Amino acid sequence: MRWSWKIGRILGMNVYMHATFLLLVAFVLYAYWRSEHSVMTALWGLAFILVIFACIVLHELGHALTARRYGVRTRDIILLPIGGVARLERMPEKPSEELAVAVAGPAVNVVISVVLAGFLLASGVPLAWRDIWLMRGGFLEQLMSVNLLLVGFNLLPAFPMDGGRVLRALLATRMEYTRATQLAARVGQAMALVFGLVGLLSDPFLLFIALFVWMGADAEASMTLMKTSMGGIPVQQVMVTDYQTLRPDDTLENAMKHVLGGWQQDFPVVFGDHILGVLTREDVVKSLGQAEAGTLVRDAMRRDFQTADSHDMLDRALTLLHNGHCRSLPVEHDGHLVGLLSADTVAQFMMLQSALRRRKRLWNRRQPVELPPGSPQHHDPSP
């Protein structure tokens, strides 16, 4: 994801922090300092929010490790102000497996809460539901309350929360997957409307949650519908074969000429027809502003990139494109670069397919209907 920085690696998965996370840190520091005008209070608040996000990382690891059991790789984990996201390459195909992956995250928070509650009770600290609900008490009591809150919030039956995926998995055991997704998305959007109405009357923060839930439900439904419509379409039918490439010994000034002279967002860096890396427009602009004249493409290109095979299905390639760091996906066959795939080319292909289907329907409506002999409307032309 753009504007993210790598902060670590856990069990083979990179953990990134989005730039907007720093805004949350700054807000927490200011809020706690303003309450008592104390630096120690501000640092206590910062430590508390960092521990919460450590729990969120464990939550996302629950998703990732469960998905790994079903052969689904997790590309990375990203920390956002609203929580964390474990970016899976795909969701498991079986509803029971998706259900297990969705429940695994909240289950981690339940375990954390139980461990904290056991420690507090063993230490002689009394626990009252009212205090837990109002997040009263010391550091550990409040941390337990937050983990229980995370369980409740994530199990709401609305995308993009885990509860939305739980609902879809349960519905998918009784109906087609796309239909289950659309129904779960409608439930989520109905919940977003409730949040929005309550937010207008009481807490404006609920308006932000309502917008977040509505957009998440709409995006999930649209993505699932698009993947379904792409089933059975090979990448070679959609990819662009007329594109520009760069060589590793080209200069960035030469790469800039390609950027200014065409439509491409990303440029494969090749040796012969073997791809070595990808240079994006953003890389060219950034490197020209920081590097010396005559800097070579090999020094600015990205070596961590995804590729698709020309015989792959379009839905799988679109998932790789969505999870990647580039706007275009190099397409190979037998290790040789044969094309480029981008979201724009996919969108244009889908628009053309939709137009062709509409034309076919209109053509079929205009064709005369042959009625069987003996029907009331049938006229025998013979004398």
C-alpha positions, 0 to 999 in steps of 0.5 A, a space after each residue: 500500500 502507498 504511503 506505508 513504511 515497513 516496521 518489522 517482519 513477523 513469521 515471514 510476513 512484513 508489517 507496515 505502518 501507514 502514514 496516517 497512523 502518525 496522525 493517530 499517535 499525534 492526536 493521542 499525545 495531544 488528548 492525554 496531555 491536554 487532560 492534565 497538561 502532563 508529559 507523563 500522562 501523554 506518554 502513558 496514553 502513547 504506551 497504551 495506544 501502542 499496546 492496543 495496536 500490538 494486540 491488533 497485530 496479534 489479531 491479524 496474525 490470527 487471520 494470517 496463520 489460519 489462512 496459511 493452514 488452507 494454503 492462502 498466503 498473506 502478503 503483509 499486515 498494515 497498521 491503519 488508524 482504524 485498526 489493522 489489515 492482513 492482506 491475503 492473496 485471496 479468500 479461501 474458496 470453501 465457506 467453512 474455511 473462510 469462516 475459520 479465517 474470519 473468526 480467528 482474529 476475534 478469537 485472539 482478542 478473546 484469548 488476550 482478554 481471558 488471560 488478562 482477566 485471569 491475571 487480574 483475578 489472581 492478583 486480587 483485583 475485583 472485576 465488575 462488568 460496569 467498570 469493564 464497559 466504562 473502561 475504568 481501572 488501571 492499565 491492564 483493566 482498560 486493555 482487557 476492556 479494549 480487547 472485548 470491545 474489539 471482539 464486539 466491533 469486529 463481529 458486527 455483521 457488516 463488511 469490512 469487519 470480520 462479522 461480515 465475512 462470517 455472515 457471508 460464509 454462513 449464507 454461502 453454505 445455503 446459496 451461491 457465493 455472489 448472492 451471499 456476498 450481495 446479501 451480506 453487503 446489504 445487511 452491512 449497509 443497513 447497519 451503516 444507515 443505523 450508525 449514521 442516524 444515531 451519529 446525527 443524533 448523538 456521536 459524530 464519530 459514528 458518522 465516520 464508522 457509518 461511512 467506513 462500513 458503507 464503503 467497505 460493503 459496497 467495495 466487497 460486493 463490487 469486487 466479488 461480482 467482478 471476480 465472478 464475471 471474470 471467471 474463465 477469462 484468461 489473462 492473454 485475452 485482456 493484456 496489452 501487448 503494445 508497451 514500452 520497456 526499459 533496460 537496466 543500463 538506461 538513464 532516468 532521463 531516458 525513462 522520463 522521455 517514455 513517461 512523457 510520451 505515452 500512457 504507461 504508468 509502469 515500465 518493465 525493466 528487461 534483459 532480452 525478454 526476461 523481466 528484472 524489475 519494474 520502474 513506476 512513474 512515481 519512482 522516476 519523478 522521485 529519483 530524478 529529484 534526489 539522484 544525480 544526473 546519469 543515474 541508471 534505471 537499475 538503481 531506481 527500479 523495484 525488484 519486489 514485484 508480482 507477475 502473472 502467467 498469460 494462461 492464468 485466469 483474470 480473477 487471480 491476476 486481478 487479485 495480484 494486481 490489487 495486492 501489489 505495489 504497482 499499477 500494472 502487472 507484468 505478464 509472462 509465459 515460460 519466463 518471458 515477458 509477453 504483456 502488461 495488465 492494468 486496472 484500466 485495461 481490465 475496466 475497458 475490457 469489461 465495458 466492451 463485454 457489457 456492451 456486446 452482451 447488451 447488443 446481443 440481447 437487443 438483437 435476440 429481441 428483434 428476431 422473429 419467434 418461430 411458433 410450432 405448427 398448430 398453435 393459434 398464432 401459426 399461419 401455414 403459408 402452403 395453399 
